[in-house]
């Protein structure tokens, strides 16, 4: 099968590649800031927005549903940040509460929509696990534009994001607004999640943000190299998962991508040259 000639395969592969690159880059900062659960919470927070956008407009246009998901995700992000800053609830508890609360609301709204006498609602439940096979060229183009904007922001503020991720206290002493920079990073995560809804869905999106960064971290101690590696791992897993789902019947794209990512992460955890278990044991034996 010719990748460039087959319309469905081309859209699925390109969409998965874009998602892998963007989620890999942004996931590096989430992992370094120990906010891997943030991606999980924000992805689940996007589900109510998808349902409300459809209920308000009656449309399943990609831009409408993505706008609803983005709005809901931003509300969830602000709620998390406000809870952490203004209450004694720790970050992990705040993330867990918002995750379960928004996802519960989303499931209830999804059930309400499905019970309405409206045939047009068919397919909304695919946002739970994604439906990459249904990607069209317009959606891939939208994903590419949004992803490019995220990457431009990261490149322009790379030094600031680096300092905030590694040493937020030092960032404050040199005059950086760590609160706004952290909120901006969380906002970029929301955009990455919106990009991935059609491909892997709200449930598996957290793996797209965490796994490439975790795998890349095992191979290097340089953030710049880690970002490039995570983008490469995410893109490769996206394309491989897309090809696997196309050539193997009854294999959904989202889970296939996550399985490939899991294999890459497991390999990196054992054999990564910077932090892998095998190399760490070897260095320990040499030192003794």
C-alpha positions as CSV (number, residue, x, y, z in Angstrom):
1,X,0.0,0.0,0.0
2,X,1.3,3.4,-1.0
3,X,1.3,5.8,2.0
4,X,1.1,8.9,-0.2
5,X,-1.7,7.5,-2.5
6,X,-4.0,6.1,0.2
7,X,-6.2,8.9,1.6
8,X,-7.1,7.3,4.9
9,X,-3.7,6.0,5.7
10,X,-2.1,9.3,4.8
11,X,-4.4,11.3,7.1
12,X,-4.0,8.8,10.0
13,X,-0.2,8.7,9.7
14,X,0.2,12.4,9.3
15,X,-2.2,13.2,12.2
16,X,-0.5,10.7,14.4
17,X,2.9,12.1,13.5
18,X,1.8,15.7,14.4
19,X,0.3,14.5,17.7
20,X,3.5,12.6,18.5
21,X,5.8,15.6,17.9
22,X,3.7,18.1,19.8
23,X,2.9,15.9,22.8
24,X,6.5,14.7,23.0
25,X,7.9,18.2,23.1
26,X,5.3,19.5,25.7
27,X,5.4,16.4,27.7
28,X,9.1,17.0,28.5
29,X,8.2,20.1,30.5
30,X,5.3,18.3,32.2
31,X,7.6,15.4,33.2
32,X,10.4,17.6,34.4
33,X,8.0,19.7,36.5
34,X,6.5,16.4,37.9
35,X,3.1,17.2,36.5
36,X,2.5,14.1,34.5
37,X,-0.9,13.8,36.1
38,X,-1.7,17.3,34.8
39,X,-2.0,16.0,31.3
40,X,-4.3,13.2,32.5
41,X,-6.5,15.7,34.4
42,X,-6.7,18.1,31.5
43,X,-7.5,15.5,28.9
44,X,-10.4,14.2,31.0
45,X,-11.5,17.8,31.6
46,X,-11.9,18.2,27.8
47,X,-14.8,15.7,27.6
48,X,-17.6,17.9,29.0
49,X,-16.6,20.6,26.6
50,X,-17.1,18.3,23.6
51,X,-20.6,17.3,24.8
52,X,-21.6,20.9,25.7
53,X,-20.3,22.2,22.3
54,X,-22.5,19.7,20.5
55,X,-25.5,20.3,22.7
56,X,-25.2,24.1,22.2
57,X,-24.7,24.0,18.4
58,X,-26.0,20.6,17.2
59,X,-22.9,20.4,15.1
60,X,-20.1,17.9,15.0
61,X,-17.8,20.1,13.1
62,X,-14.2,19.5,14.2
63,X,-13.5,23.1,15.0
64,X,-16.7,23.4,17.1
65,X,-15.9,20.3,19.1
66,X,-12.2,21.3,19.5
67,X,-13.2,24.7,20.7
68,X,-15.5,23.2,23.3
69,X,-12.8,20.8,24.4
70,X,-10.3,23.7,24.7
71,X,-12.6,25.8,26.7
72,X,-13.4,23.0,29.1
73,X,-9.8,22.1,29.4
74,X,-8.8,25.7,30.2
75,X,-11.5,25.9,32.9
76,X,-10.2,22.7,34.4
77,X,-6.6,24.1,34.3
78,X,-7.7,27.3,36.1
79,X,-9.6,25.3,38.7
80,X,-6.5,23.2,39.4
81,X,-4.2,26.2,39.6
82,X,-6.6,28.1,41.8
83,X,-7.1,25.1,44.1
84,X,-3.4,24.6,44.5
85,X,-2.6,28.3,45.2
86,X,-5.5,29.3,47.4
87,X,-6.2,26.2,49.5
88,X,-4.2,23.7,51.5
89,X,-5.0,20.9,49.0
90,X,-1.8,19.5,47.5
91,X,-1.2,19.3,43.8
92,X,-1.8,15.6,43.4
93,X,-5.1,15.7,45.3
94,X,-6.3,18.8,43.3
95,X,-5.5,17.0,40.0
96,X,-7.2,13.8,41.1
97,X,-10.4,15.7,42.2
98,X,-10.6,17.8,39.0
99,X,-9.9,14.7,36.8
100,X,-12.7,12.6,38.4
101,X,-15.1,15.5,38.6
102,X,-14.9,16.6,35.0
103,X,-14.8,13.1,33.6
104,X,-17.9,12.2,35.6
105,X,-19.7,15.3,34.3
106,X,-18.5,14.4,30.8
107,X,-19.8,10.8,31.0
108,X,-23.2,12.0,32.3
109,X,-23.5,14.6,29.5
110,X,-22.5,12.0,26.9
111,X,-25.2,9.6,28.3
112,X,-27.8,12.4,28.1
113,X,-26.8,13.2,24.5
114,X,-26.9,9.6,23.5
115,X,-30.4,9.2,24.9
116,X,-31.8,12.1,22.9
117,X,-33.7,11.4,19.8
118,X,-30.9,12.7,17.6
119,X,-29.2,10.6,15.1
120,X,-26.5,13.2,14.5
121,X,-24.9,12.5,17.9
122,X,-23.5,9.2,16.7
123,X,-19.8,9.1,17.1
124,X,-19.4,11.4,20.1
125,X,-18.4,8.5,22.3
126,X,-15.4,8.0,20.1
127,X,-13.7,10.8,21.9
128,X,-13.2,8.5,24.8
129,X,-10.7,6.3,23.0
130,X,-10.3,8.2,19.7
131,X,-11.1,7.3,16.1
132,X,-8.1,8.1,14.1
133,X,-9.4,6.2,11.0
134,X,-12.1,9.0,10.7
135,X,-9.5,11.8,10.4
136,X,-10.0,14.0,7.3
137,X,-7.5,16.3,5.6
138,X,-9.2,19.4,7.2
139,X,-8.7,18.0,10.7
140,X,-5.0,17.1,10.0
141,X,-4.4,20.6,8.7
142,X,-6.0,22.1,11.9
143,X,-3.8,19.8,14.0
144,X,-0.7,20.9,12.1
145,X,-1.5,24.6,12.5
146,X,-2.2,24.3,16.2
147,X,0.8,22.1,16.8
148,X,3.1,24.5,14.9
149,X,1.8,27.4,17.1
150,X,2.7,25.4,20.2
151,X,6.2,24.6,18.9
152,X,6.8,28.3,18.0
153,X,5.8,29.4,21.6
154,X,8.1,26.7,23.0
155,X,11.0,27.8,20.8
156,X,10.6,31.5,21.7
157,X,10.4,30.8,25.5
158,X,12.6,27.8,25.7
159,X,15.1,29.3,28.1
160,X,12.4,30.6,30.4
161,X,10.6,27.2,30.3
162,X,13.9,25.5,31.0
163,X,14.6,27.6,34.1
164,X,11.1,27.2,35.4
165,X,11.1,23.5,35.0
166,X,14.5,22.8,36.6
167,X,14.7,25.5,39.3
168,X,11.5,27.6,39.9
169,X,13.0,29.3,42.9
170,X,16.0,30.5,40.9
171,X,13.5,31.7,38.2
172,X,11.8,33.9,40.7
173,X,15.0,35.4,41.9
174,X,16.0,36.5,38.3
175,X,12.6,38.1,37.9
176,X,10.7,35.5,35.9
177,X,6.9,35.2,36.5
178,X,6.8,31.6,37.3
179,X,3.0,31.6,37.8
180,X,2.3,32.9,34.3
181,X,4.9,30.7,32.7
182,X,3.5,27.7,34.4
183,X,0.0,28.6,33.4
184,X,1.2,29.1,29.8
185,X,2.8,25.6,29.8
186,X,-0.5,24.2,31.1
187,X,-2.4,26.1,28.4
188,X,-0.1,24.6,25.7
189,X,-0.8,21.1,27.2
190,X,-4.5,21.8,26.7
191,X,-3.9,22.6,23.0
192,X,-1.9,19.4,22.6
193,X,-4.8,17.5,24.2
194,X,-7.3,19.1,21.9
195,X,-5.1,18.0,19.0
196,X,-5.1,14.4,20.2
197,X,-8.8,13.9,21.0
198,X,-9.7,12.5,17.6
199,X,-6.6,10.3,17.4
200,X,-6.2,8.7,20.9
201,X,-9.1,10.1,22.9
202,X,-9.3,11.6,26.4
203,X,-8.4,8.4,28.2
204,X,-5.1,7.5,26.4
205,X,-3.9,11.1,25.8
206,X,-1.9,11.2,29.1
207,X,0.3,8.4,27.7
208,X,1.1,10.5,24.7
209,X,2.3,13.3,26.9
210,X,4.3,11.3,29.5
211,X,5.7,8.2,27.6
212,X,7.9,10.0,24.9
213,X,9.4,12.3,27.5
214,X,10.0,9.5,30.0
215,X,11.7,7.4,27.3
216,X,13.8,10.3,26.1
217,X,14.9,11.2,29.7
218,X,16.7,7.8,29.9
219,X,19.0,8.7,27.0
220,X,20.2,12.2,27.9
221,X,20.8,14.8,30.6
222,X,20.4,17.7,28.2
223,X,16.9,19.3,27.9
224,X,17.5,20.3,24.3
225,X,18.4,16.7,23.3
226,X,15.6,15.4,25.4
227,X,13.0,17.5,23.6
228,X,14.3,16.3,20.2
229,X,14.4,12.7,21.3
230,X,10.9,12.9,22.7
231,X,9.5,14.5,19.5
232,X,11.2,11.7,17.5
233,X,9.9,8.9,19.7
234,X,6.4,10.4,19.7
235,X,6.4,10.8,16.0
236,X,7.8,7.4,15.3
237,X,5.3,5.7,17.6
238,X,2.5,7.7,16.1
239,X,3.3,6.6,12.5
240,X,4.1,3.0,13.6
241,X,0.8,2.7,15.5
242,X,-1.1,4.1,12.6
243,X,0.5,1.7,10.1
244,X,-0.1,-1.2,12.6
245,X,-3.8,-0.3,12.9
246,X,-4.2,-0.1,9.1
247,X,-2.5,-3.3,8.2
248,X,-3.9,-5.3,11.1
249,X,-7.7,-5.6,11.1
250,X,-9.6,-4.7,14.3
251,X,-6.6,-2.9,15.8
252,X,-7.6,0.6,16.9
253,X,-5.0,3.3,16.2
254,X,-5.0,5.0,19.6
255,X,-4.2,1.8,21.6
256,X,-1.8,0.7,18.9
257,X,0.2,4.0,19.3
258,X,0.2,3.6,23.1
259,X,1.5,0.0,22.9
260,X,4.3,1.1,20.6
261,X,5.1,3.9,23.1
262,X,5.0,1.5,26.0
263,X,7.5,-0.8,24.3
264,X,9.8,2.2,23.5
265,X,9.6,3.4,27.1
266,X,10.3,-0.1,28.5
267,X,13.3,-0.5,26.3
268,X,14.6,3.0,27.3
269,X,14.2,2.3,31.0
270,X,16.4,-0.7,30.7
271,X,19.0,0.3,28.0
272,X,19.0,4.2,28.1
273,X,22.6,5.4,28.0
274,X,22.0,8.1,30.6
275,X,19.6,6.6,33.2
276,X,18.8,3.1,32.0
277,X,19.0,0.3,34.5
278,X,21.5,-1.8,32.5
279,X,23.9,1.1,32.1
280,X,23.5,2.2,35.7
281,X,24.4,-1.2,37.0
282,X,27.4,-1.3,34.6
283,X,28.7,2.0,35.9
284,X,28.2,0.9,39.5
285,X,30.2,-2.3,38.9
286,X,33.0,-0.2,37.2
287,X,33.1,2.2,40.1
288,X,33.5,-0.6,42.6
